[in-house]
Amino acid sequence: MIEMIASARTLRQASRHHRHPLKARMHIPERNSFALRGLVFLIAAILLHCVAGAQVSQRPEGSMGEEYTLKLNADLVTLSATVLDHHNALVSGLGKDNFQIYENGVLQTIRNFSHEDIPVTVGILVDNSTSMGPKRDDVIVAALAFARSSNPQDQMFVVNFNEHVSFGLPANIPFTDKRDQLQEALSEIKAMGQTALYDGIAVGLDHLKQANRDKKVLVLISDGGDNASKHSLAQVLSMAKQSSSIIYTIGIFDESDSDQNPGVLNRFARETGGKAYFPASSREIASICEEIAHDIRNQYTLAYVPTIAAQDGSYRTIEVKASAPGHGRLSVRTRPGYSVSSTPSRLASR
């Protein structure tokens, strides 16, 4: 996974200004907002619980310093890769020699390699628009799930969006590993207004730049529609391609929903090495969240210095292959490529 420090527009201050724009204008059935809180509580509980066993790993030789940023004459490209067998099961125990990385079709030399649990920063992005209101009853069962335990090394935050974007946590608490603070961050979730999906993702990506955890993840809960963003889809996709963040999406639809756009959710997941999920019922949400957490914890980290050193602003394709005796055909999920900076490089390791 690569991180090119981009000059993306900072929306954080404006987002905090609208932190509670919903209170005065809100009037929907309480059961709807309760059910959305239930969905997000479940996601938070599963992610915090499943990463609770993670320990701070020793970074591989040649990896980044305390702030995970350095300047290089050539760009060190770092990828997170999920390996699956033909049964779609996670594959562990592979070594550096089991992987091959191709950039623009050219075989690269792997410089750094690791397969360890590492601390995680997770941002939960919640669509609070009117179109999500009728879907709340589908996930009310999730209200029974709470974050029972968390690893002190893990961080979480919440971004709520309708036509406005706001942080769930107070302005002086950018991230939390405390259950009561996370619960408070989710307590104002309500459904009204239009959808600024792209703005919500942009805020989440920008906020992750403050995180000092090795792995950075966004979990997006939405129907994929957008009718109120200041950012365009192309702008936010460009931000995602230059970010280290992995985006997992959970699409909640019904057949009569005219705002649904699963293609957008699929695209953000695919471009960042994540995965899009489209549960048919609320019973699937728990297993989806467990799968996301296990996916994060079982990824391989691969780094290489590209054979093409030019900083020309181009997009470069990436293909990672894996093979090992006794495992049959393996597939690798990672970023399909990255955008090269046209300025002197300054890359983050994850």
ABEGO torsion letter per residue (X at the ends): XBBBBBBBBBAAAAAAAAABAAAAABBBBAAAAAAAAAAAAAAAAAAAAAAAABBBBBBBBGBBBAAGBBBBABBBBBBBBBBBBAAGBBBBGBBAAABBBBBGGBBBBBABBBBBBBBBBBBBBBBABAAAAAAAAAAAAAAABBBABBBAABBBBBBBBBABBBBABBAABABBABAAAAAAAAAABBBBEBBBAAAAAAAAAAAAAABABABBBBBBBBAGBBAABABBAAAAAAAAAABABBBBBBBBBBAABAABBAAAAAAAAAAAGBBBBBBABAAAAAAAAAAAAAAAAABBBBBBBBABABBAGBBBBBBBBBBBBGAEBBBBBBBAEBBBBABBBBBBAX
